[in-house]
Amino acid sequence: MLRDHGGFSPTTVQLHLISAENSAGDPAAALAAAGAVAPGRLPSTERRARYYTDIATAFARLSRRDDCIRALLAAEHHAPEETHARPVGKSLVSGLLVSGRTTTELRGLAARMGVLT
């Protein structure tokens, strides 16, 4: 029954693994775990947003700036309200704004998230 409602499926376990690898400080392992997930098949927009936010975190830790921005934009595309409200997303965007070149896409995302005033 839980499987039918997005409960403890192999994909859900994989999503938790991505988060755990990030928390353990191993972004490469988080991205490897993410490779086993088809984000388009995730059961809810919240889970898709979480997936993309988690891989954005891994990309940021690996200094893969453009990939991080793309992942944050994908999270926003799937669940804008969820993405804009998450502290981790705001923190990532703030860090991107002060750590390198600022693109139109990044400035727009920052404005929509309330990071730029």
Secondary structure, 3 states (H helix, E strand, C coil): CCHHHCCCCHHHHHHHHHHHHHHCCCHHHHHHHHCCCCHHHCCCHHHHHHHHHHHHHHHHHCCCHHHHHHHHHHHHHHCHHHHHHCHHHHHHHHHHHHHCCCCHHHHHHHHHHCCCC
